[in-house]
Amino acid sequence: MAVAAALCTVALSAAAALLAGGGPPLAPQRRAAARPPTAARRCADPRLCGIVAVFDDLLSAEEIKELTVELTRRLEHRGPDSVGFHGGDGFGLGHARLSIMDPEAGKQPLVSQATGAAVVHNGEIYNHAALREEWAAVRTAAGKAPFSFTTGSDSEVVLPLFEDLSPAELAAKLDGMFGVVAASADGKDFVAVRDPVGIKPLYRGWSRDGGRVIFASELKCLVGVVEHAELVPPGHVWTRERGYERYFDPEWLAPLSRPDAPPPPLGTRGTDRVRSILKAAVQKRLMSDVGYGLLLSGGLDSAIVAKLMSELTDMSTIKSFTVGMANSPDIMAARAIADVFGTEHHEYIFTPEEAFSILPKVVEHLETYEPELIRSSIPNYFLAKLAGSHTKVVLTGEGSDELFAGYLYFRDAPDKEALHKETLRIFDHLASVNLQRSDRMGMAHGLEARVPFLDVDMLRELYAEVDPQWKMHETDAEAEGGARMEKWALRRLFEGDIPHEVLWRTKAMQCEGDGVGTNWVERLQEMCADAVSDAEFAAAADRFPLNPPQSKEEYYYRALFETHF
């Protein structure tokens, strides 16, 4: 159907653009269609997908509630603890809640006792306590009564900011990872906000005539109820009056946000402040009323997070998690890290057959049919399932490769200017690739993943202050092996703190098996090919005229995608 075609475009374009080295994802084409019905089509699993906000002046309060609750129930895997609703004629806010801050009192939507304004929020606002104090002082200085908070939830701090500030000013005050929608008591005034990096997802869907606007944490919530859909860009707010406005626009981001403007000068500093800034970012992400764990990949980045956590908390209370093939290098390295830092370590060993068996769930939650993203999400699915059975919050090493030029192809960068430009390009696609994988696989199991490397202070330091020459992979007679390996400047900051064989281990490939020749990705591709007949593949372009599959593996993923979208 045409709606599904538009959603396919949203699901694939960002990942395809990144993998092809192209530009940013395109918005889906608009199409002529009748206004969608009030009743939403149910997904196969009603526990799917967060937050939902529906704005449609033609619907009564009763109709709005029916639709909003229906869509919110598609998000119950993201928030299995409770489902809440607030609304009236023409608007409704829904929230499927994973209780992390103030589990007993923080049920959403949250409503201002003074004005009736309401908010739904997915994610974490790390500076909420400081904002409460700041805004009490601001209101007192202005001769206004302080806001009356009724919970300890980080989400509630959005309400006084919504009442007192412009949308862009509100968003700029928040430090964290978030998708937020706030609305006035009558629903006529509202704003949607996505965090600066896009760690948390937020989609906008709208009807052909523009009379219906829906925001949701996942794409599947929009199927059957709108004709158009797109991701809200990271670092933006959206209002009905002004559309999108960029609120996160530091100078270092200019090559992405203002490509026609002269590029800012490159950084000139060394890496002397990086460790302390990263430690502060880890500290910030230890905010939780329900405990937290650690995902160990066996690589450098998660080992660094483990080291910094050990300086801030009792590691004997921390559970760590890893997955992989039996005796794979990642499994062995993760064990070594867990032993050094004394975590309660848990492992899950998966087989190629198990990987194939979970593909329907991976595609359903990931909401794409892009092969590389699907393959890379399979270990994450098993990892999130393991961790989610023990805790609700984990810290990860995601984002380091974009900041420090950690991918092996950066060896080909001719100079620091080209390297810096490429690190910005791949940063621009994080929200639709790596972070989409992290969020969707985690939330499929009610697990929130926090990413200290992508703290805004780390972004400023690595993109604006540090000289990109420190990220270059180049010959160095004094370096191990005679060359500076990827992320060498980061590695040397933790010399002596992390086992040497882990600290200087090169980046692993996802197909690493058990050390005796087993390659689970190749076996997965074989099983996908076996599941698609020659006749089916020959007719692929007829069945899938938009982005037709180029291999049987792609065909299999696309067929799974089409069952949901």
C-alpha positions as CSV (number, residue, x, y, z in Angstrom):
1,M,0.0,0.0,0.0
2,A,1.2,3.6,-0.6
3,V,1.4,4.4,3.2
4,A,3.7,1.4,3.6
5,A,5.9,2.6,0.7
6,A,6.3,6.0,2.5
7,L,7.2,4.2,5.7
8,C,9.7,2.0,3.8
9,T,11.4,5.1,2.6
10,V,11.7,6.4,6.2
11,A,13.0,3.1,7.4
12,L,15.7,2.6,4.8
13,S,16.9,6.0,3.6
14,A,19.1,7.0,6.5
15,A,21.0,3.7,6.7
16,A,21.3,3.4,2.9
17,A,22.7,7.0,2.7
18,L,25.3,6.3,5.3
19,L,26.4,2.9,3.8
20,A,26.6,4.4,0.4
21,G,28.5,7.5,1.6
22,G,25.7,9.7,0.5
23,G,24.0,12.7,2.1
24,P,21.3,13.0,4.8
25,P,18.1,10.9,4.6
26,L,15.2,12.3,2.5
27,A,11.7,12.9,3.8
28,P,9.1,10.6,2.3
29,Q,7.2,11.8,-0.8
30,R,3.8,13.2,-0.1
31,R,0.8,11.5,-1.7
32,A,-2.9,12.2,-2.2
33,A,-5.1,10.1,0.1
34,A,-8.3,10.3,2.0
35,R,-8.2,11.2,5.7
36,P,-7.3,8.0,7.7
37,P,-9.9,6.4,9.8
38,T,-10.2,6.9,13.6
39,A,-9.6,3.3,14.4
40,A,-6.0,2.2,14.3
41,R,-4.9,-1.1,12.7
42,R,-3.4,-3.4,15.3
43,C,0.1,-4.8,14.9
44,A,0.5,-8.5,15.2
45,D,1.8,-8.1,18.7
46,P,-0.2,-5.4,20.6
47,R,2.6,-4.9,23.1
48,L,4.5,-2.8,20.5
49,C,6.4,0.4,21.0
50,G,7.5,5.3,24.6
51,I,5.3,8.1,23.9
52,V,2.4,9.0,21.6
53,A,0.8,12.4,21.1
54,V,-2.3,12.8,18.9
55,F,-3.6,16.1,17.7
56,D,-6.8,16.1,15.5
57,D,-9.5,18.8,15.9
58,L,-12.1,16.5,14.3
59,L,-12.0,13.9,17.0
60,S,-14.0,14.1,20.3
61,A,-12.4,13.4,23.7
62,E,-13.7,9.9,23.6
63,E,-12.4,9.2,20.1
64,I,-9.0,10.7,20.9
65,K,-8.7,8.6,24.0
66,E,-9.5,5.4,22.0
67,L,-7.0,6.2,19.3
68,T,-4.2,7.4,21.6
69,V,-4.5,4.4,24.0
70,E,-4.6,2.0,21.0
71,L,-1.4,3.5,19.6
72,T,0.3,3.6,23.0
73,R,-0.3,-0.1,23.5
74,R,1.9,-0.7,20.5
75,L,4.7,0.6,22.7
76,E,4.3,-1.5,25.8
77,H,7.6,-3.3,25.1
78,R,9.3,0.0,25.6
79,G,7.3,0.7,28.8
80,P,6.0,-2.5,30.3
81,D,5.4,-0.9,33.8
82,S,2.3,1.1,33.0
83,V,0.2,2.8,30.2
84,G,-1.1,6.3,30.9
85,F,-3.4,8.8,29.0
86,H,-4.3,12.5,29.3
87,G,-6.3,14.5,26.8
88,G,-9.5,16.1,25.7
89,D,-11.3,17.2,22.6
90,G,-8.8,17.2,19.7
91,F,-5.7,16.0,21.6
92,G,-4.3,13.1,23.6
93,L,-1.0,12.2,25.2
94,G,-0.1,8.6,25.8
95,H,2.8,7.0,27.6
96,A,4.0,3.5,28.0
97,R,6.4,3.7,31.0
98,L,9.6,2.0,32.1
99,S,9.9,3.3,35.7
100,I,13.5,4.5,36.4
101,M,13.2,7.8,38.3
102,D,10.6,7.9,41.1
103,P,8.9,4.7,40.0
104,E,5.9,5.1,42.3
105,A,5.0,8.8,41.7
106,G,6.3,9.5,38.2
107,K,3.5,8.0,36.1
108,Q,2.9,10.0,32.9
109,P,1.4,12.0,31.4
110,L,2.3,14.6,34.0
111,V,0.0,17.6,34.4
112,S,0.7,21.0,35.9
113,Q,-1.7,21.7,38.8
114,A,-1.6,25.4,38.0
115,T,-2.1,25.6,34.3
116,G,-3.3,22.1,33.2
117,A,-0.3,21.8,30.8
118,A,0.8,18.2,30.3
119,V,3.9,16.4,29.2
120,V,5.0,13.0,27.9
121,H,8.7,12.2,27.8
122,N,10.8,9.2,26.7
123,G,14.4,9.1,28.0
124,E,16.3,10.8,30.8
125,I,16.9,14.5,31.7
126,Y,20.1,14.4,33.6
127,N,20.1,18.0,34.9
128,H,16.5,17.9,36.1
129,A,17.5,18.6,39.8
130,A,19.6,21.6,38.9
131,L,16.8,22.9,36.6
132,R,14.3,22.6,39.5
133,E,16.5,24.8,41.7
134,E,17.3,27.2,38.9
135,W,13.6,27.7,37.9
136,A,12.5,28.2,41.5
137,A,15.0,31.1,41.7
138,V,14.0,32.4,38.3
139,R,10.3,32.5,39.2
140,T,11.0,34.0,42.6
141,A,13.1,36.8,41.0
142,A,10.2,37.5,38.6
143,G,7.7,37.7,41.4
144,K,6.0,34.5,40.3
145,A,5.0,31.6,42.5
146,P,7.4,28.7,42.2
147,F,6.2,25.7,40.2
148,S,4.5,23.1,42.5
149,F,6.2,19.8,41.7
150,T,4.3,16.7,42.7
151,T,6.8,14.0,41.8
152,G,10.6,13.3,41.8
153,S,10.4,12.4,38.1
154,D,12.9,14.0,35.8
155,S,10.1,14.5,33.3
156,E,8.2,17.0,35.4
157,V,10.8,19.7,35.0
158,V,9.6,20.2,31.4
159,L,6.3,21.7,32.6
160,P,7.5,25.0,34.1
161,L,9.9,25.4,31.2
162,F,7.0,24.9,28.8
163,E,4.9,27.5,30.7
164,D,7.7,30.1,30.8
165,L,9.9,29.7,27.7
166,S,9.8,29.5,23.9
167,P,10.0,26.0,22.4
168,A,13.7,26.5,21.4
169,E,14.6,28.0,24.8
170,L,12.9,25.1,26.6
171,A,14.8,22.5,24.6
172,A,18.1,24.2,25.0
173,K,17.8,23.9,28.8
174,L,17.6,20.1,28.8
175,D,20.7,17.9,29.2
176,G,20.0,14.3,28.4
177,M,18.5,11.9,25.9
178,F,14.8,12.6,25.2
179,G,11.8,12.7,23.0
180,V,9.3,15.1,24.5
181,V,5.8,16.4,23.7
182,A,4.3,19.1,25.9
183,A,0.8,20.6,25.4
184,S,-1.4,23.3,26.9
185,A,-4.5,22.4,28.8
186,D,-6.7,22.6,25.7
187,G,-4.1,21.0,23.4
188,K,-4.0,24.0,21.0
189,D,-0.4,25.0,21.9
190,F,2.1,22.1,21.8
191,V,5.7,21.4,21.1
192,A,7.7,18.3,20.2
193,V,11.4,18.1,21.1
194,R,14.2,15.6,20.2
195,D,17.6,15.4,22.0
196,P,20.7,17.0,20.3
197,V,22.1,13.7,19.1
198,G,19.0,11.6,18.5
199,I,19.7,9.0,21.1
200,K,16.0,8.7,21.7
201,P,13.7,8.3,18.7
202,L,10.7,10.5,17.8
203,Y,8.6,10.3,14.7
204,R,6.1,12.7,13.3
205,G,3.2,11.6,11.1
206,W,0.6,13.7,9.5
207,S,-2.5,13.4,7.3
208,R,-2.7,14.7,3.8
209,D,-4.7,17.8,4.8
210,G,-2.4,18.4,7.8
211,G,-5.4,18.3,10.2
212,R,-4.0,15.3,12.1
213,V,-0.5,15.3,13.5
214,I,0.9,12.3,15.6
215,F,4.2,12.0,17.4
216,A,5.4,8.6,18.4
217,S,8.5,6.8,19.7
218,E,8.4,4.2,16.9
219,L,7.3,4.1,13.3
220,K,4.9,1.3,13.7
221,C,2.5,3.5,15.7
222,L,1.9,5.6,12.6
223,V,0.9,2.7,10.3
224,G,-2.8,2.9,9.3
225,V,-3.5,6.3,10.9
226,V,-1.5,8.9,8.8
227,E,-0.4,9.2,5.2
228,H,3.1,10.7,5.8
229,A,5.9,10.0,8.3
230,E,9.4,11.2,9.1
231,L,11.9,11.2,11.9
232,V,12.1,14.4,13.9
233,P,15.7,15.6,13.3
234,P,18.0,15.5,16.3
235,G,18.4,18.9,18.0
236,H,15.1,20.2,16.7
237,V,11.7,21.3,18.0
238,W,8.5,21.2,16.0
239,T,5.4,23.4,16.5
240,R,2.3,23.8,14.3
241,E,3.0,27.5,13.9
242,R,6.7,27.4,12.9
243,G,7.4,23.8,11.9
244,Y,11.0,22.7,12.6
245,E,13.4,24.9,14.4
246,R,17.0,23.9,15.2
247,Y,17.8,24.6,18.9
248,F,21.1,22.7,19.0
249,D,23.5,24.5,16.7
250,P,27.0,24.9,18.1
251,E,29.7,26.3,15.9
252,W,31.4,22.9,15.4
253,L,28.1,21.6,13.8
254,A,28.1,24.3,11.1
255,P,29.3,22.0,8.3
256,L,26.1,20.0,8.8
257,S,23.6,22.7,9.9
258,R,24.9,25.5,7.6
259,P,26.8,23.8,4.8
260,D,27.1,27.0,2.8
261,A,28.8,28.9,5.6
262,P,32.6,29.0,6.0
263,P,33.6,26.0,8.1
264,P,34.8,26.8,11.6
265,P,38.5,26.4,12.4
266,L,39.7,23.0,13.5
267,G,40.6,22.4,17.2
268,T,44.1,22.9,18.4
269,R,44.1,21.3,21.8
270,G,45.5,18.0,23.0
271,T,43.5,15.3,24.7
272,D,44.4,16.2,28.3
273,R,40.8,17.1,29.3
274,V,39.1,14.1,27.6
275,R,39.3,11.7,30.5
276,S,37.9,14.1,33.0
277,I,35.0,15.1,30.7
278,L,34.2,11.5,30.0
279,K,34.3,10.6,33.7
280,A,31.8,13.4,34.4
281,A,29.6,12.1,31.6
282,V,29.6,8.6,33.2
283,Q,28.8,10.1,36.6
284,K,25.8,11.9,35.0
285,R,24.5,8.6,33.6
286,L,24.6,6.8,36.9
287,M,21.3,8.6,37.8
288,S,18.7,5.9,38.5
289,D,16.4,4.8,41.3
290,V,16.4,1.2,40.1
291,G,20.1,0.4,39.7
292,Y,22.1,0.0,36.5
293,G,24.4,-2.4,34.6
294,L,27.1,-2.4,32.0
295,L,27.3,-3.8,28.5
296,L,30.7,-5.2,27.7
297,S,31.5,-5.8,24.1
298,G,35.0,-7.0,24.8
299,G,36.4,-3.9,23.1
300,L,38.1,-0.7,24.2
301,D,35.1,1.6,24.6
302,S,33.0,-0.4,27.1
303,A,36.3,-1.3,29.0
304,I,36.9,2.5,29.4
305,V,33.3,3.0,30.7
306,A,33.9,0.1,33.2
307,K,37.1,1.8,34.4
308,L,35.4,5.1,34.9
309,M,32.5,3.5,36.7
310,S,34.9,1.8,39.0
311,E,36.1,5.2,40.1
312,L,32.6,6.3,40.9
313,T,30.7,3.3,42.3
314,D,31.1,-0.1,44.0
315,M,31.6,-2.4,41.1
316,S,30.7,-5.5,43.1
317,T,27.1,-4.2,42.8
318,I,27.3,-3.9,39.0
319,K,26.1,-6.6,36.7
320,S,27.9,-6.8,33.3
321,F,26.7,-8.5,30.2
322,T,28.2,-9.8,27.0
323,V,27.1,-12.1,24.1
324,G,28.8,-13.9,21.3
325,M,29.8,-17.2,19.8
326,A,31.4,-19.8,22.0
327,N,35.1,-18.9,22.7
328,S,35.0,-15.9,20.4
329,P,37.6,-13.1,21.0
330,D,34.8,-10.8,22.2
331,I,33.6,-13.2,24.8
332,M,37.1,-13.9,26.2
333,A,38.0,-10.2,26.3
334,A,34.8,-9.3,28.1
335,R,35.5,-11.9,30.7
336,A,38.9,-10.4,31.3
337,I,37.4,-6.9,31.8
338,A,34.8,-8.2,34.2
339,D,37.4,-10.0,36.2
340,V,39.6,-6.9,36.5
341,F,36.8,-4.7,37.7
342,G,34.9,-7.3,39.8
343,T,31.5,-7.1,38.2
344,E,28.8,-9.8,38.4
345,H,29.3,-11.0,34.9
346,H,26.7,-12.7,32.7
347,E,27.1,-14.2,29.2
348,Y,24.8,-15.6,26.5
349,I,26.3,-17.8,23.8
350,F,24.2,-17.8,20.6
351,T,24.3,-20.0,17.5
352,P,23.7,-19.1,13.8
353,E,20.5,-21.0,14.0
354,E,19.3,-18.9,16.9
355,A,20.3,-15.7,15.0
356,F,18.1,-16.8,12.1
357,S,15.2,-17.7,14.3
358,I,14.9,-14.2,15.9
359,L,15.0,-12.3,12.6
360,P,11.3,-11.7,12.5
361,K,11.5,-10.0,16.0
362,V,14.6,-8.0,15.1
363,V,13.1,-6.6,11.9
364,E,9.8,-5.8,13.6
365,H,11.5,-3.8,16.4
366,L,14.3,-2.3,14.3
367,E,11.8,-1.1,11.6
368,T,14.1,-1.4,8.7
369,Y,15.1,-4.0,6.0
370,E,18.7,-2.7,5.6
371,P,20.9,-5.9,5.8
372,E,24.0,-4.5,7.6
373,L,21.9,-2.8,10.2
374,I,19.8,-6.0,10.8
375,R,22.9,-8.2,11.0
376,S,24.6,-5.9,13.5
377,S,21.4,-5.8,15.6
378,I,21.2,-9.5,16.2
379,P,23.9,-9.7,18.9
380,N,22.4,-6.5,20.4
381,Y,19.0,-8.3,20.6
382,F,20.5,-11.2,22.5
383,L,22.5,-8.8,24.7
384,A,19.4,-6.7,25.5
385,K,17.4,-9.8,26.3
386,L,20.0,-11.0,28.7
387,A,20.6,-7.6,30.4
388,G,16.9,-6.8,30.5
389,S,16.2,-9.9,32.6
390,H,18.5,-8.5,35.3
391,T,18.2,-4.6,35.2
392,K,16.5,-1.7,33.5
393,V,19.4,0.6,32.8
394,V,22.8,-0.1,31.2
395,L,25.8,2.0,30.2
396,T,27.5,1.4,26.8
397,G,30.5,2.5,24.8
398,E,28.4,3.6,21.8
399,G,29.6,6.7,19.9
400,S,33.3,6.5,20.6
401,D,34.2,5.5,17.0
402,E,32.5,8.6,15.6
403,L,34.3,10.9,18.0
404,F,37.7,9.3,17.7
405,A,37.7,8.1,14.1
406,G,37.7,4.5,15.3
407,Y,36.6,2.7,12.1
408,L,39.4,0.9,10.2
409,Y,38.7,2.8,7.0
410,F,39.9,6.0,8.6
411,R,43.4,4.6,7.9
412,D,42.8,5.9,4.4
413,A,42.2,9.5,5.5
414,P,44.7,11.7,3.6
415,D,44.8,14.5,6.1
416,K,43.2,15.7,9.3
417,E,40.8,17.9,7.4
418,A,39.3,15.0,5.5
419,L,39.2,12.9,8.6
420,H,37.4,15.6,10.6
421,K,34.8,16.0,7.8
422,E,34.1,12.3,7.7
423,T,33.7,12.0,11.5
424,L,31.1,14.7,11.3
425,R,29.3,13.0,8.4
426,I,29.0,9.7,10.3
427,F,28.0,11.5,13.5
428,D,25.1,13.0,11.5
429,H,23.8,9.5,10.7
430,L,24.2,8.0,14.2
431,A,20.5,8.6,15.1
432,S,19.3,6.5,12.1
433,V,21.9,3.7,12.4
434,N,23.8,2.9,15.6
435,L,21.5,4.7,18.0
436,Q,18.4,3.2,16.3
437,R,19.9,-0.2,16.8
438,S,20.8,0.5,20.4
439,D,17.4,2.0,21.3
440,R,15.2,-0.6,19.5
441,M,17.0,-3.7,20.6
442,G,17.1,-2.4,24.2
443,M,13.6,-1.3,24.4
444,A,12.4,-4.5,22.8
445,H,13.3,-5.9,26.3
446,G,12.4,-2.9,28.5
447,L,16.1,-1.9,28.7
448,E,17.4,1.7,28.6
449,A,20.9,2.2,27.2
450,R,22.9,5.3,28.2
451,V,25.8,6.5,26.1
452,P,28.4,8.7,27.9
453,F,30.6,9.1,24.9
454,L,27.8,11.2,23.3
455,D,27.5,13.7,26.1
456,V,27.3,17.2,24.6
457,D,30.5,18.2,26.5
458,M,32.3,15.3,24.9
459,L,31.0,16.3,21.5
460,R,32.3,19.9,21.9
461,E,35.7,18.7,23.2
462,L,36.3,16.2,20.4
463,Y,34.7,18.1,17.5
464,A,35.7,21.7,18.4
465,E,38.6,21.6,20.8
466,V,40.9,18.6,20.1
467,D,43.2,18.8,17.1
468,P,42.0,16.1,14.7
469,Q,45.6,15.2,14.1
470,W,45.3,13.2,17.4
471,K,42.8,11.0,15.6
472,M,44.9,10.2,12.5
473,H,46.1,6.6,11.9
474,E,49.7,7.2,10.9
475,T,53.2,5.8,11.1
476,D,54.9,6.3,14.4
477,A,58.2,4.6,15.2
478,E,57.5,4.8,18.9
479,A,54.0,3.3,18.7
480,E,53.3,-0.4,19.2
481,G,53.7,-2.1,15.8
482,G,55.3,1.0,14.3
483,A,52.0,2.7,13.6
484,R,49.4,4.6,15.5
485,M,46.3,2.3,15.5
486,E,42.7,3.5,15.5
487,K,41.8,5.6,18.7
488,W,45.4,5.5,19.8
489,A,45.1,8.9,21.6
490,L,42.2,7.6,23.6
491,R,43.9,4.3,24.4
492,R,47.0,6.0,25.8
493,L,44.8,7.9,28.3
494,F,44.0,4.6,30.0
495,E,47.4,2.9,29.8
496,G,47.9,0.9,33.0
497,D,44.1,1.0,33.9
498,I,42.9,-1.6,31.4
499,P,44.5,-4.9,30.6
500,H,47.0,-4.3,27.9
501,E,45.7,-7.0,25.5
502,V,42.2,-5.3,25.6
503,L,43.5,-1.7,25.6
504,W,45.5,-2.3,22.4
505,R,43.1,-4.8,20.7
506,T,42.1,-3.7,17.3
507,K,38.4,-3.2,16.4
508,A,36.6,-6.6,16.1
509,M,34.4,-7.5,13.2
510,Q,30.8,-8.7,13.9
511,C,31.4,-12.0,12.0
512,E,34.1,-13.2,14.5
513,G,33.2,-16.7,15.5
514,D,34.6,-19.3,17.8
515,G,38.2,-19.0,16.7
516,V,38.1,-22.2,14.6
517,G,36.6,-20.8,11.4
518,T,32.9,-20.5,12.4
519,N,31.4,-17.4,10.8
520,W,27.8,-16.9,12.0
521,V,27.1,-14.1,9.5
522,E,27.9,-16.4,6.5
523,R,25.7,-19.1,7.9
524,L,22.9,-16.6,8.5
525,Q,23.1,-15.5,4.9
526,E,22.9,-19.1,3.7
527,M,19.8,-19.8,5.8
528,C,18.1,-16.6,4.4
529,A,19.0,-17.7,0.9
530,D,17.5,-21.2,1.6
531,A,14.3,-19.6,2.7
532,V,13.7,-17.7,-0.6
533,S,13.1,-19.7,-3.8
534,D,14.6,-18.9,-7.1
535,A,11.2,-18.0,-8.5
536,E,10.5,-15.6,-5.6
537,F,13.8,-13.9,-6.1
538,A,13.3,-13.6,-9.9
539,A,10.0,-11.7,-9.2
540,A,11.5,-9.5,-6.5
541,A,11.2,-6.3,-8.5
542,D,7.5,-7.0,-9.2
543,R,6.8,-7.6,-5.5
544,F,9.0,-4.8,-4.2
545,P,9.2,-2.1,-6.9
546,L,10.5,0.5,-4.3
547,N,14.1,-0.4,-3.4
548,P,13.9,-4.0,-4.9
549,P,16.1,-6.5,-3.1
550,Q,19.5,-7.3,-4.7
551,S,20.1,-10.7,-2.9
552,K,18.0,-13.4,-1.4
553,E,19.1,-12.2,2.1
554,E,17.7,-8.8,1.3
555,Y,14.5,-10.4,0.0
556,Y,14.0,-12.3,3.2
557,Y,14.4,-9.2,5.3
558,R,12.1,-7.2,3.1
559,A,9.4,-9.8,3.2
560,L,9.6,-9.8,7.0
561,F,9.4,-6.0,7.0
562,E,6.3,-6.0,4.8
563,T,4.4,-8.2,7.2
564,H,4.4,-5.2,9.7
565,F,4.6,-2.1,7.5
